[in-house]
Amino acid sequence: MHKALNCMPKGCEYGGIFYKEGDRVKTQDPCLECICDNRHIQCRLKMCPMLPEPPPPSCHILQRPNTCCPRLLCQDG
């Protein structure tokens, strides 16, 4: 009698991509930071810095597509 061997590599699969233990897992949500941990994908929300509201004179808040946190942009001078 033969024992069945578990030949599954240790890691995670997400979106058809295999990730090794400890690898960062890219998701469609730019505000999630995910890693492969013990064959599970563990995620946490990114913390964005507080920005002044309203922005100071000659500054504006910029939110780029596919990014999580807005940035404060100010003109020099």
DOLUMLUM-153946 format. One record per residue (C-alpha): residue number from 0; residue in three letters; z, x, y. Coordinates in steps of 0.001 Angstrom, whole numbers, plus 500000, padded with zeros to 6 digits. Each point is the difference from the previous one (the first is absolute). Example, Ala and Ser with C-alpha at 12.3 -4.5 7.8 and 13.67 -1.06 7.14 Angstrom:
# residues 2
@k=0	r=Ala	pz=507800	px=512300	py=495500
@k=1	r=Ser	pz=499340	px=501370	py=503440
***
This chain:
# residues 77
@k=0	r=Met	pz=500000	px=500000	py=500000
@k=1	r=His	pz=499007	px=501388	py=503415
@k=2	r=Lys	pz=501903	px=499406	py=503195
@k=3	r=Ala	pz=497996	px=498787	py=502977
@k=4	r=Leu	pz=499944	px=502631	py=502710
@k=5	r=Asn	pz=500292	px=499054	py=503621
@k=6	r=Cys	pz=497086	px=501886	py=501526
@k=7	r=Met	pz=500172	px=498275	py=503365
@k=8	r=Pro	pz=500251	px=502593	py=502755
@k=9	r=Lys	pz=503054	px=499690	py=502215
@k=10	r=Gly	pz=498924	px=498516	py=503291
@k=11	r=Cys	pz=498793	px=496830	py=501718
@k=12	r=Glu	pz=496747	px=498146	py=500455
@k=13	r=Tyr	pz=499147	px=498154	py=503197
@k=14	r=Gly	pz=496621	px=498664	py=501054
@k=15	r=Gly	pz=498311	px=501632	py=497019
@k=16	r=Ile	pz=501332	px=503463	py=500951
@k=17	r=Phe	pz=502502	px=501939	py=497886
@k=18	r=Tyr	pz=502820	px=501791	py=501828
@k=19	r=Lys	pz=502278	px=502658	py=498510
@k=20	r=Glu	pz=503787	px=499776	py=500318
@k=21	r=Gly	pz=501003	px=500826	py=503580
@k=22	r=Asp	pz=496505	px=499441	py=501440
@k=23	r=Arg	pz=499576	px=497982	py=503176
@k=24	r=Val	pz=498236	px=496712	py=499296
@k=25	r=Lys	pz=497544	px=498823	py=502653
@k=26	r=Thr	pz=500045	px=496259	py=500659
@k=27	r=Gln	pz=498016	px=497812	py=502390
@k=28	r=Asp	pz=503100	px=499530	py=502167
@k=29	r=Pro	pz=500421	px=502943	py=502403
@k=30	r=Cys	pz=503658	px=499044	py=500527
@k=31	r=Leu	pz=500921	px=500626	py=496345
@k=32	r=Glu	pz=500970	px=503426	py=498667
@k=33	r=Cys	pz=499761	px=499900	py=496207
@k=34	r=Ile	pz=500571	px=502490	py=497199
@k=35	r=Cys	pz=499676	px=499917	py=496238
@k=36	r=Asp	pz=503531	px=500166	py=498590
@k=37	r=Asn	pz=500901	px=499636	py=496321
@k=38	r=Arg	pz=496758	px=498090	py=499256
@k=39	r=His	pz=500643	px=497577	py=502872
@k=40	r=Ile	pz=498649	px=499937	py=503524
@k=41	r=Gln	pz=502849	px=500115	py=502493
@k=42	r=Cys	pz=499212	px=499096	py=503619
@k=43	r=Arg	pz=501861	px=499961	py=503277
@k=44	r=Leu	pz=499004	px=498899	py=503477
@k=45	r=Lys	pz=499315	px=502694	py=502592
@k=46	r=Met	pz=502286	px=499953	py=503007
@k=47	r=Cys	pz=498130	px=500070	py=503295
@k=48	r=Pro	pz=501560	px=501575	py=503097
@k=49	r=Met	pz=501155	px=497684	py=502756
@k=50	r=Leu	pz=497576	px=499915	py=502919
@k=51	r=Pro	pz=500864	px=498992	py=503561
@k=52	r=Glu	pz=498996	px=496461	py=500860
@k=53	r=Pro	pz=498361	px=499801	py=502420
@k=54	r=Pro	pz=498511	px=503509	py=499844
@k=55	r=Pro	pz=500654	px=502347	py=502933
@k=56	r=Pro	pz=497393	px=500209	py=502805
@k=57	r=Ser	pz=496733	px=501707	py=498958
@k=58	r=Cys	pz=500865	px=499476	py=496315
@k=59	r=His	pz=498885	px=497468	py=497440
@k=60	r=Ile	pz=500809	px=499136	py=496413
@k=61	r=Leu	pz=497206	px=500652	py=497516
@k=62	r=Gln	pz=499825	px=498404	py=496542
@k=63	r=Arg	pz=497166	px=501530	py=497977
@k=64	r=Pro	pz=498439	px=498137	py=497064
@k=65	r=Asn	pz=501410	px=500908	py=496578
@k=66	r=Thr	pz=503112	px=501629	py=501472
@k=67	r=Cys	pz=503523	px=498711	py=499839
@k=68	r=Cys	pz=501684	px=501140	py=503179
@k=69	r=Pro	pz=498703	px=499602	py=503531
@k=70	r=Arg	pz=500038	px=503025	py=502325
@k=71	r=Leu	pz=500805	px=500440	py=503634
@k=72	r=Leu	pz=497155	px=501687	py=501879
@k=73	r=Cys	pz=500493	px=501286	py=503517
@k=74	r=Gln	pz=497572	px=501592	py=502430
@k=75	r=Asp	pz=500887	px=503512	py=501122
@k=76	r=Gly	pz=500485	px=500587	py=503669
***
